[in-house]
């Protein structure tokens, strides 16, 4: 179960990197593209927190 927890935590790290990349490109976007990127960041953030929570839960209970 520890390996599974580590995989979840690694996935959360990758999501965090993607969020940072999208945030960095916001200055270059306008209109619908900007709004789409904000929505994507919001969805990725939710997925990040859920994935990280599962990873931490598995780590604590392994």
PQR file with spaces between the fields and no chain letter, atoms N, CA, C, O and H, PARSE charges and radii, in Angstrom:
ATOM       1  N    UNK     1       0.832   -1.187    0.000 -0.4000 1.5000
ATOM       2  CA   UNK     1       0.000    0.000    0.000 -0.0000 2.0000
ATOM       3  C    UNK     1       0.881    1.257    0.000  0.5500 1.7000
ATOM       4  O    UNK     1       0.464    2.305   -0.492 -0.5500 1.4000
ATOM       5  N    UNK     2       2.077    1.156    0.540 -0.4000 1.5000
ATOM       6  CA   UNK     2       2.996    2.292    0.560 -0.0000 2.0000
ATOM       7  C    UNK     2       3.346    2.729   -0.859  0.5500 1.7000
ATOM       8  O    UNK     2       3.409    3.925   -1.144 -0.5500 1.4000
ATOM       9  H    UNK     2       2.416    0.304    0.940  0.4000 1.0000
ATOM      10  N    UNK     3       3.574    1.764   -1.749 -0.4000 1.5000
ATOM      11  CA   UNK     3       3.907    2.106   -3.132 -0.0000 2.0000
ATOM      12  C    UNK     3       2.745    2.835   -3.805  0.5500 1.7000
ATOM      13  O    UNK     3       2.957    3.793   -4.549 -0.5500 1.4000
ATOM      14  H    UNK     3       3.523    0.793   -1.518  0.4000 1.0000
ATOM      15  N    UNK     4       1.534    2.387   -3.548 -0.4000 1.5000
ATOM      16  CA   UNK     4       0.353    3.046   -4.102 -0.0000 2.0000
ATOM      17  C    UNK     4       0.246    4.481   -3.579  0.5500 1.7000
ATOM      18  O    UNK     4      -0.077    5.400   -4.331 -0.5500 1.4000
ATOM      19  H    UNK     4       1.362    1.609   -2.944  0.4000 1.0000
ATOM      20  N    UNK     5       0.519    4.662   -2.295 -0.4000 1.5000
ATOM      21  CA   UNK     5       0.491    6.001   -1.702 -0.0000 2.0000
ATOM      22  C    UNK     5       1.518    6.905   -2.378  0.5500 1.7000
ATOM      23  O    UNK     5       1.233    8.063   -2.682 -0.5500 1.4000
ATOM      24  H    UNK     5       0.782    3.916   -1.684  0.4000 1.0000
ATOM      25  N    UNK     6       2.708    6.368   -2.608 -0.4000 1.5000
ATOM      26  CA   UNK     6       3.754    7.150   -3.262 -0.0000 2.0000
ATOM      27  C    UNK     6       3.367    7.515   -4.690  0.5500 1.7000
ATOM      28  O    UNK     6       3.692    8.605   -5.161 -0.5500 1.4000
ATOM      29  H    UNK     6       2.939    5.427   -2.361  0.4000 1.0000
ATOM      30  N    UNK     7       2.676    6.610   -5.382 -0.4000 1.5000
ATOM      31  CA   UNK     7       2.214    6.898   -6.739 -0.0000 2.0000
ATOM      32  C    UNK     7       1.185    8.028   -6.732  0.5500 1.7000
ATOM      33  O    UNK     7       1.217    8.905   -7.594 -0.5500 1.4000
ATOM      34  H    UNK     7       2.413    5.724   -4.999  0.4000 1.0000
ATOM      35  N    UNK     8       0.285    8.006   -5.770 -0.4000 1.5000
ATOM      36  CA   UNK     8      -0.703    9.084   -5.657 -0.0000 2.0000
ATOM      37  C    UNK     8      -0.022   10.419   -5.366  0.5500 1.7000
ATOM      38  O    UNK     8      -0.374   11.440   -5.957 -0.5500 1.4000
ATOM      39  H    UNK     8       0.259    7.293   -5.069  0.4000 1.0000
ATOM      40  N    UNK     9       0.945   10.409   -4.464 -0.4000 1.5000
ATOM      41  CA   UNK     9       1.648   11.646   -4.121 -0.0000 2.0000
ATOM      42  C    UNK     9       2.472   12.165   -5.303  0.5500 1.7000
ATOM      43  O    UNK     9       2.573   13.374   -5.514 -0.5500 1.4000
ATOM      44  H    UNK     9       1.230    9.580   -3.985  0.4000 1.0000
ATOM      45  N    UNK    10       3.053   11.252   -6.063 -0.4000 1.5000
ATOM      46  CA   UNK    10       3.794   11.663   -7.258 -0.0000 2.0000
ATOM      47  C    UNK    10       2.844   12.268   -8.295  0.5500 1.7000
ATOM      48  O    UNK    10       3.169   13.271   -8.931 -0.5500 1.4000
ATOM      49  H    UNK    10       2.972   10.270   -5.892  0.4000 1.0000
ATOM      50  N    UNK    11       1.684   11.663   -8.460 -0.4000 1.5000
ATOM      51  CA   UNK    11       0.681   12.206   -9.380 -0.0000 2.0000
ATOM      52  C    UNK    11       0.255   13.605   -8.948  0.5500 1.7000
ATOM      53  O    UNK    11       0.052   14.486   -9.784 -0.5500 1.4000
ATOM      54  H    UNK    11       1.419   10.849   -7.943  0.4000 1.0000
ATOM      55  N    UNK    12       0.122   13.801   -7.646 -0.4000 1.5000
ATOM      56  CA   UNK    12      -0.239   15.125   -7.132 -0.0000 2.0000
ATOM      57  C    UNK    12       0.858   16.141   -7.458  0.5500 1.7000
ATOM      58  O    UNK    12       0.563   17.286   -7.798 -0.5500 1.4000
ATOM      59  H    UNK    12       0.288   13.086   -6.968  0.4000 1.0000
ATOM      60  N    UNK    13       2.113   15.724   -7.354 -0.4000 1.5000
ATOM      61  CA   UNK    13       3.221   16.620   -7.699 -0.0000 2.0000
ATOM      62  C    UNK    13       3.165   17.010   -9.170  0.5500 1.7000
ATOM      63  O    UNK    13       3.405   18.167   -9.516 -0.5500 1.4000
ATOM      64  H    UNK    13       2.353   14.793   -7.078  0.4000 1.0000
ATOM      65  N    UNK    14       2.848   16.051  -10.038 -0.4000 1.5000
ATOM      66  CA   UNK    14       2.743   16.344  -11.469 -0.0000 2.0000
ATOM      67  C    UNK    14       1.593   17.305  -11.751  0.5500 1.7000
ATOM      68  O    UNK    14       1.712   18.196  -12.591 -0.5500 1.4000
ATOM      69  H    UNK    14       2.652   15.112   -9.757  0.4000 1.0000
ATOM      70  N    UNK    15       0.492   17.121  -11.051 -0.4000 1.5000
ATOM      71  CA   UNK    15      -0.632   18.046  -11.205 -0.0000 2.0000
ATOM      72  C    UNK    15      -0.239   19.450  -10.761  0.5500 1.7000
ATOM      73  O    UNK    15      -0.602   20.435  -11.404 -0.5500 1.4000
ATOM      74  H    UNK    15       0.396   16.397  -10.369  0.4000 1.0000
ATOM      75  N    UNK    16       0.502   19.539   -9.664 -0.4000 1.5000
ATOM      76  CA   UNK    16       0.957   20.839   -9.173 -0.0000 2.0000
ATOM      77  C    UNK    16       1.856   21.525  -10.199  0.5500 1.7000
ATOM      78  O    UNK    16       1.758   22.735  -10.405 -0.5500 1.4000
ATOM      79  H    UNK    16       0.797   18.739   -9.141  0.4000 1.0000
ATOM      80  N    UNK    17       2.729   20.757  -10.840 -0.4000 1.5000
ATOM      81  CA   UNK    17       3.591   21.323  -11.879 -0.0000 2.0000
ATOM      82  C    UNK    17       2.761   21.853  -13.045  0.5500 1.7000
ATOM      83  O    UNK    17       3.046   22.927  -13.576 -0.5500 1.4000
ATOM      84  H    UNK    17       2.809   19.774  -10.673  0.4000 1.0000
ATOM      85  N    UNK    18       1.741   21.105  -13.441 -0.4000 1.5000
ATOM      86  CA   UNK    18       0.879   21.530  -14.551 -0.0000 2.0000
ATOM      87  C    UNK    18       0.124   22.810  -14.189  0.5500 1.7000
ATOM      88  O    UNK    18      -0.034   23.699  -15.025 -0.5500 1.4000
ATOM      89  H    UNK    18       1.510   20.233  -13.010  0.4000 1.0000
ATOM      90  N    UNK    19      -0.338   22.900  -12.952 -0.4000 1.5000
ATOM      91  CA   UNK    19      -1.030   24.111  -12.492 -0.0000 2.0000
ATOM      92  C    UNK    19      -0.089   25.310  -12.589  0.5500 1.7000
ATOM      93  O    UNK    19      -0.487   26.378  -13.055 -0.5500 1.4000
ATOM      94  H    UNK    19      -0.209   22.178  -12.272  0.4000 1.0000
ATOM      95  N    UNK    20       1.151   25.136  -12.153 -0.4000 1.5000
ATOM      96  CA   UNK    20       2.132   26.226  -12.209 -0.0000 2.0000
ATOM      97  C    UNK    20       2.412   26.655  -13.652  0.5500 1.7000
ATOM      98  O    UNK    20       2.565   27.843  -13.935 -0.5500 1.4000
ATOM      99  H    UNK    20       1.475   24.269  -11.774  0.4000 1.0000
ATOM     100  N    UNK    21       2.476   25.679  -14.559 -0.4000 1.5000
ATOM     101  CA   UNK    21       2.700   26.003  -15.970 -0.0000 2.0000
ATOM     102  C    UNK    21       1.542   26.824  -16.525  0.5500 1.7000
ATOM     103  O    UNK    21       1.751   27.821  -17.216 -0.5500 1.4000
ATOM     104  H    UNK    21       2.352   24.714  -14.329  0.4000 1.0000
ATOM     105  N    UNK    22       0.331   26.400  -16.220 -0.4000 1.5000
ATOM     106  CA   UNK    22      -0.836   27.130  -16.713 -0.0000 2.0000
ATOM     107  C    UNK    22      -0.893   28.540  -16.136  0.5500 1.7000
ATOM     108  O    UNK    22      -1.203   29.495  -16.847 -0.5500 1.4000
ATOM     109  H    UNK    22       0.161   25.589  -15.659  0.4000 1.0000
ATOM     110  N    UNK    23      -0.597   28.664  -14.860 -0.4000 1.5000
ATOM     111  CA   UNK    23      -0.581   29.998  -14.241 -0.0000 2.0000
ATOM     112  C    UNK    23       0.439   30.902  -14.915  0.5500 1.7000
ATOM     113  O    UNK    23       0.196   32.095  -15.097 -0.5500 1.4000
ATOM     114  H    UNK    23      -0.345   27.887  -14.282  0.4000 1.0000
ATOM     115  N    UNK    24       1.566   30.341  -15.279 -0.4000 1.5000
ATOM     116  CA   UNK    24       2.611   31.112  -15.927 -0.0000 2.0000
ATOM     117  C    UNK    24       2.226   31.604  -17.309  0.5500 1.7000
ATOM     118  O    UNK    24       2.758   32.606  -17.787 -0.5500 1.4000
ATOM     119  H    UNK    24       1.763   29.372  -15.131  0.4000 1.0000
ATOM     120  N    UNK    25       1.307   30.906  -17.947 -0.4000 1.5000
ATOM     121  CA   UNK    25       0.910   31.293  -19.304 -0.0000 2.0000
ATOM     122  C    UNK    25      -0.336   32.180  -19.330  0.5500 1.7000
ATOM     123  O    UNK    25      -0.767   32.591  -20.407 -0.5500 1.4000
ATOM     124  H    UNK    25       0.875   30.092  -17.559  0.4000 1.0000
ATOM     125  N    UNK    26      -0.917   32.479  -18.183 -0.4000 1.5000
ATOM     126  CA   UNK    26      -2.143   33.284  -18.156 -0.0000 2.0000
ATOM     127  C    UNK    26      -1.948   34.673  -18.756  0.5500 1.7000
ATOM     128  O    UNK    26      -2.863   35.209  -19.380 -0.5500 1.4000
ATOM     129  H    UNK    26      -0.567   32.145  -17.308  0.4000 1.0000
ATOM     130  N    UNK    27      -0.768   35.259  -18.573 -0.4000 1.5000
ATOM     131  CA   UNK    27      -0.510   36.608  -19.089 -0.0000 2.0000
ATOM     132  C    UNK    27      -0.597   36.677  -20.609  0.5500 1.7000
ATOM     133  O    UNK    27      -0.830   37.745  -21.176 -0.5500 1.4000
ATOM     134  H    UNK    27      -0.025   34.823  -18.066  0.4000 1.0000
ATOM     135  N    UNK    28      -0.411   35.541  -21.262 -0.4000 1.5000
ATOM     136  CA   UNK    28      -0.410   35.505  -22.719 -0.0000 2.0000
ATOM     137  C    UNK    28      -1.794   35.241  -23.300  0.5500 1.7000
ATOM     138  O    UNK    28      -1.963   35.266  -24.519 -0.5500 1.4000
ATOM     139  H    UNK    28      -0.222   34.674  -20.802  0.4000 1.0000
ATOM     140  N    UNK    29      -2.783   34.988  -22.454 -0.4000 1.5000
ATOM     141  CA   UNK    29      -4.108   34.604  -22.929 -0.0000 2.0000
ATOM     142  C    UNK    29      -5.110   35.733  -22.757  0.5500 1.7000
ATOM     143  O    UNK    29      -4.968   36.582  -21.877 -0.5500 1.4000
ATOM     144  H    UNK    29      -2.646   34.967  -21.464  0.4000 1.0000
ATOM     145  N    UNK    30      -6.120   35.727  -23.610 -0.4000 1.5000
ATOM     146  CA   UNK    30      -7.172   36.736  -23.562 -0.0000 2.0000
ATOM     147  C    UNK    30      -8.512   36.082  -23.845  0.5500 1.7000
ATOM     148  O    UNK    30      -8.580   35.027  -24.476 -0.5500 1.4000
ATOM     149  H    UNK    30      -6.234   35.037  -24.325  0.4000 1.0000
ATOM     150  N    UNK    31      -9.572   36.712  -23.376 -0.4000 1.5000
ATOM     151  CA   UNK    31     -10.936   36.295  -23.703 -0.0000 2.0000
ATOM     152  C    UNK    31     -11.257   34.881  -23.280  0.5500 1.7000
ATOM     153  O    UNK    31     -11.008   34.483  -22.141 -0.5500 1.4000
ATOM     154  H    UNK    31      -9.518   37.569  -22.864  0.4000 1.0000
ATOM     155  N    UNK    32     -11.816   34.122  -24.217 -0.4000 1.5000
ATOM     156  CA   UNK    32     -12.253   32.754  -23.921 -0.0000 2.0000
ATOM     157  C    UNK    32     -11.097   31.850  -23.526  0.5500 1.7000
ATOM     158  O    UNK    32     -11.247   30.984  -22.664 -0.5500 1.4000
ATOM     159  H    UNK    32     -12.018   34.444  -25.141  0.4000 1.0000
ATOM     160  N    UNK    33      -9.946   32.051  -24.155 -0.4000 1.5000
ATOM     161  CA   UNK    33      -8.780   31.232  -23.807 -0.0000 2.0000
ATOM     162  C    UNK    33      -8.380   31.452  -22.353  0.5500 1.7000
ATOM     163  O    UNK    33      -8.022   30.505  -21.652 -0.5500 1.4000
ATOM     164  H    UNK    33      -9.825   32.754  -24.855  0.4000 1.0000
ATOM     165  N    UNK    34      -8.441   32.686  -21.910 -0.4000 1.5000
ATOM     166  CA   UNK    34      -8.098   33.024  -20.524 -0.0000 2.0000
ATOM     167  C    UNK    34      -9.080   32.365  -19.561  0.5500 1.7000
ATOM     168  O    UNK    34      -8.675   31.761  -18.567 -0.5500 1.4000
ATOM     169  H    UNK    34      -8.731   33.455  -22.480  0.4000 1.0000
ATOM     170  N    UNK    35     -10.366   32.483  -19.859 -0.4000 1.5000
ATOM     171  CA   UNK    35     -11.391   31.880  -19.001 -0.0000 2.0000
ATOM     172  C    UNK    35     -11.278   30.359  -18.993  0.5500 1.7000
ATOM     173  O    UNK    35     -11.451   29.725  -17.953 -0.5500 1.4000
ATOM     174  H    UNK    35     -10.695   32.974  -20.666  0.4000 1.0000
ATOM     175  N    UNK    36     -10.989   29.780  -20.148 -0.4000 1.5000
ATOM     176  CA   UNK    36     -10.816   28.328  -20.228 -0.0000 2.0000
ATOM     177  C    UNK    36      -9.624   27.887  -19.366  0.5500 1.7000
ATOM     178  O    UNK    36      -9.703   26.878  -18.665 -0.5500 1.4000
ATOM     179  H    UNK    36     -10.849   30.295  -20.993  0.4000 1.0000
ATOM     180  N    UNK    37      -8.536   28.637  -19.421 -0.4000 1.5000
ATOM     181  CA   UNK    37      -7.357   28.300  -18.622 -0.0000 2.0000
ATOM     182  C    UNK    37      -7.646   28.416  -17.130  0.5500 1.7000
ATOM     183  O    UNK    37      -7.190   27.585  -16.344 -0.5500 1.4000
ATOM     184  H    UNK    37      -8.472   29.457  -19.991  0.4000 1.0000
ATOM     185  N    UNK    38      -8.401   29.441  -16.733 -0.4000 1.5000
ATOM     186  CA   UNK    38      -8.777   29.573  -15.318 -0.0000 2.0000
ATOM     187  C    UNK    38      -9.606   28.381  -14.857  0.5500 1.7000
ATOM     188  O    UNK    38      -9.395   27.849  -13.767 -0.5500 1.4000
ATOM     189  H    UNK    38      -8.771   30.116  -17.371  0.4000 1.0000
ATOM     190  N    UNK    39     -10.548   27.969  -15.695 -0.4000 1.5000
ATOM     191  CA   UNK    39     -11.393   26.811  -15.352 -0.0000 2.0000
ATOM     192  C    UNK    39     -10.546   25.546  -15.260  0.5500 1.7000
ATOM     193  O    UNK    39     -10.739   24.725  -14.364 -0.5500 1.4000
ATOM     194  H    UNK    39     -10.719   28.401  -16.580  0.4000 1.0000
ATOM     195  N    UNK    40      -9.614   25.396  -16.184 -0.4000 1.5000
ATOM     196  CA   UNK    40      -8.736   24.223  -16.184 -0.0000 2.0000
ATOM     197  C    UNK    40      -7.878   24.211  -14.915  0.5500 1.7000
ATOM     198  O    UNK    40      -7.685   23.158  -14.307 -0.5500 1.4000
ATOM     199  H    UNK    40      -9.456   26.063  -16.912  0.4000 1.0000
ATOM     200  N    UNK    41      -7.373   25.359  -14.525 -0.4000 1.5000
ATOM     201  CA   UNK    41      -6.585   25.455  -13.294 -0.0000 2.0000
ATOM     202  C    UNK    41      -7.433   25.054  -12.095  0.5500 1.7000
ATOM     203  O    UNK    41      -6.964   24.340  -11.209 -0.5500 1.4000
ATOM     204  H    UNK    41      -7.530   26.213  -15.020  0.4000 1.0000
ATOM     205  N    UNK    42      -8.673   25.510  -12.068 -0.4000 1.5000
ATOM     206  CA   UNK    42      -9.571   25.173  -10.964 -0.0000 2.0000
ATOM     207  C    UNK    42      -9.816   23.669  -10.898  0.5500 1.7000
ATOM     208  O    UNK    42      -9.785   23.083   -9.817 -0.5500 1.4000
ATOM     209  H    UNK    42      -9.054   26.090  -12.788  0.4000 1.0000
ATOM     210  N    UNK    43     -10.059   23.044  -12.047 -0.4000 1.5000
ATOM     211  CA   UNK    43     -10.284   21.598  -12.080 -0.0000 2.0000
ATOM     212  C    UNK    43      -9.025   20.836  -11.676  0.5500 1.7000
ATOM     213  O    UNK    43      -9.100   19.856  -10.935 -0.5500 1.4000
ATOM     214  H    UNK    43     -10.085   23.521  -12.926  0.4000 1.0000
ATOM     215  N    UNK    44      -7.884   21.279  -12.157 -0.4000 1.5000
ATOM     216  CA   UNK    44      -6.626   20.629  -11.783 -0.0000 2.0000
ATOM     217  C    UNK    44      -6.348   20.778  -10.295  0.5500 1.7000
ATOM     218  O    UNK    44      -5.844   19.852   -9.659 -0.5500 1.4000
ATOM     219  H    UNK    44      -7.823   22.075  -12.760  0.4000 1.0000
ATOM     220  N    UNK    45      -6.672   21.931   -9.743 -0.4000 1.5000
ATOM     221  CA   UNK    45      -6.471   22.158   -8.310 -0.0000 2.0000
ATOM     222  C    UNK    45      -7.340   21.194   -7.492  0.5500 1.7000
ATOM     223  O    UNK    45      -6.877   20.619   -6.507 -0.5500 1.4000
ATOM     224  H    UNK    45      -7.081   22.683  -10.259  0.4000 1.0000
ATOM     225  N    UNK    46      -8.586   21.025   -7.903 -0.4000 1.5000
ATOM     226  CA   UNK    46      -9.467   20.079   -7.209 -0.0000 2.0000
ATOM     227  C    UNK    46      -8.908   18.665   -7.291  0.5500 1.7000
ATOM     228  O    UNK    46      -8.876   17.938   -6.298 -0.5500 1.4000
ATOM     229  H    UNK    46      -8.962   21.492   -8.703  0.4000 1.0000
ATOM     230  N    UNK    47      -8.465   18.283   -8.494 -0.4000 1.5000
ATOM     231  CA   UNK    47      -7.896   16.951   -8.672 -0.0000 2.0000
ATOM     232  C    UNK    47      -6.623   16.788   -7.840  0.5500 1.7000
ATOM     233  O    UNK    47      -6.379   15.720   -7.279 -0.5500 1.4000
ATOM     234  H    UNK    47      -8.491   18.874   -9.301  0.4000 1.0000
ATOM     235  N    UNK    48      -5.817   17.841   -7.761 -0.4000 1.5000
ATOM     236  CA   UNK    48      -4.594   17.818   -6.963 -0.0000 2.0000
ATOM     237  C    UNK    48      -4.913   17.527   -5.495  0.5500 1.7000
ATOM     238  O    UNK    48      -4.318   16.636   -4.888 -0.5500 1.4000
ATOM     239  H    UNK    48      -6.015   18.708   -8.217  0.4000 1.0000
ATOM     240  N    UNK    49      -5.858   18.288   -4.931 -0.4000 1.5000
ATOM     241  CA   UNK    49      -6.188   18.103   -3.517 -0.0000 2.0000
ATOM     242  C    UNK    49      -6.770   16.717   -3.248  0.5500 1.7000
ATOM     243  O    UNK    49      -6.453   16.103   -2.229 -0.5500 1.4000
ATOM     244  H    UNK    49      -6.341   19.011   -5.424  0.4000 1.0000
ATOM     245  N    UNK    50      -7.611   16.222   -4.144 -0.4000 1.5000
ATOM     246  CA   UNK    50      -8.189   14.890   -3.963 -0.0000 2.0000
ATOM     247  C    UNK    50      -7.113   13.811   -4.058  0.5500 1.7000
ATOM     248  O    UNK    50      -7.073   12.892   -3.240 -0.5500 1.4000
ATOM     249  H    UNK    50      -7.868   16.721   -4.972  0.4000 1.0000
ATOM     250  N    UNK    51      -6.247   13.926   -5.055 -0.4000 1.5000
ATOM     251  CA   UNK    51      -5.187   12.939   -5.252 -0.0000 2.0000
ATOM     252  C    UNK    51      -4.217   12.950   -4.076  0.5500 1.7000
ATOM     253  O    UNK    51      -3.816   11.895   -3.585 -0.5500 1.4000
ATOM     254  H    UNK    51      -6.280   14.673   -5.720  0.4000 1.0000
ATOM     255  N    UNK    52      -3.849   14.122   -3.635 -0.4000 1.5000
ATOM     256  CA   UNK    52      -2.930   14.248   -2.496 -0.0000 2.0000
ATOM     257  C    UNK    52      -3.562   13.686   -1.222  0.5500 1.7000
ATOM     258  O    UNK    52      -2.891   13.016   -0.436 -0.5500 1.4000
ATOM     259  H    UNK    52      -4.175   14.979   -4.033  0.4000 1.0000
ATOM     260  N    UNK    53      -4.836   13.956   -1.023 -0.4000 1.5000
ATOM     261  CA   UNK    53      -5.525   13.449    0.170 -0.0000 2.0000
ATOM     262  C    UNK    53      -5.536   11.928    0.183  0.5500 1.7000
ATOM     263  O    UNK    53      -5.301   11.315    1.224 -0.5500 1.4000
ATOM     264  H    UNK    53      -5.381   14.500   -1.661  0.4000 1.0000
ATOM     265  N    UNK    54      -5.805   11.318   -0.955 -0.4000 1.5000
ATOM     266  CA   UNK    54      -5.805    9.851   -1.026 -0.0000 2.0000
ATOM     267  C    UNK    54      -4.403    9.321   -0.741  0.5500 1.7000
ATOM     268  O    UNK    54      -4.242    8.356    0.007 -0.5500 1.4000
ATOM     269  H    UNK    54      -5.996   11.815   -1.801  0.4000 1.0000
ATOM     270  N    UNK    55      -3.398    9.945   -1.332 -0.4000 1.5000
ATOM     271  CA   UNK    55      -2.025    9.513   -1.099 -0.0000 2.0000
ATOM     272  C    UNK    55      -1.626    9.605    0.361  0.5500 1.7000
ATOM     273  O    UNK    55      -1.012    8.683    0.898 -0.5500 1.4000
ATOM     274  H    UNK    55      -3.529   10.729   -1.939  0.4000 1.0000
ATOM     275  N    UNK    56      -1.969   10.709    1.008 -0.4000 1.5000
ATOM     276  CA   UNK    56      -1.646   10.869    2.429 -0.0000 2.0000
ATOM     277  C    UNK    56      -2.413    9.874    3.291  0.5500 1.7000
ATOM     278  O    UNK    56      -1.869    9.333    4.254 -0.5500 1.4000
ATOM     279  H    UNK    56      -2.468   11.458    0.572  0.4000 1.0000
ATOM     280  N    UNK    57      -3.671    9.634    2.947 -0.4000 1.5000
ATOM     281  CA   UNK    57      -4.471    8.661    3.690 -0.0000 2.0000
ATOM     282  C    UNK    57      -3.832    7.274    3.593  0.5500 1.7000
ATOM     283  O    UNK    57      -3.669    6.584    4.600 -0.5500 1.4000
ATOM     284  H    UNK    57      -4.113   10.074    2.165  0.4000 1.0000
ATOM     285  N    UNK    58      -3.475    6.875    2.375 -0.4000 1.5000
ATOM     286  CA   UNK    58      -2.861    5.560    2.191 -0.0000 2.0000
ATOM     287  C    UNK    58      -1.526    5.469    2.913  0.5500 1.7000
ATOM     288  O    UNK    58      -1.190    4.425    3.471 -0.5500 1.4000
ATOM     289  H    UNK    58      -3.607    7.435    1.557  0.4000 1.0000
ATOM     290  N    UNK    59      -0.773    6.545    2.905 -0.4000 1.5000
ATOM     291  CA   UNK    59       0.524    6.557    3.574 -0.0000 2.0000
ATOM     292  C    UNK    59       0.363    6.392    5.084  0.5500 1.7000
ATOM     293  O    UNK    59       1.132    5.671    5.720 -0.5500 1.4000
ATOM     294  H    UNK    59      -1.047    7.394    2.451  0.4000 1.0000
ATOM     295  N    UNK    60      -0.618    7.048    5.640 -0.4000 1.5000
ATOM     296  CA   UNK    60      -0.851    6.958    7.093 -0.0000 2.0000
ATOM     297  C    UNK    60      -1.375    5.596    7.518  0.5500 1.7000
ATOM     298  O    UNK    60      -1.143    5.161    8.647 -0.5500 1.4000
ATOM     299  H    UNK    60      -1.242    7.634    5.123  0.4000 1.0000
ATOM     300  N    UNK    61      -2.078    4.924    6.623 -0.4000 1.5000
ATOM     301  CA   UNK    61      -2.702    3.654    6.982 -0.0000 2.0000
ATOM     302  C    UNK    61      -1.982    2.450    6.379  0.5500 1.7000
ATOM     303  O    UNK    61      -2.551    1.362    6.292 -0.5500 1.4000
ATOM     304  H    UNK    61      -2.267    5.277    5.706  0.4000 1.0000
ATOM     305  N    UNK    62      -0.741    2.643    5.966 -0.4000 1.5000
ATOM     306  CA   UNK    62      -0.007    1.503    5.404 -0.0000 2.0000
ATOM     307  C    UNK    62       0.906    0.889    6.444  0.5500 1.7000
ATOM     308  O    UNK    62       1.604   -0.083    6.155 -0.5500 1.4000
ATOM     309  H    UNK    62      -0.278    3.527    6.037  0.4000 1.0000
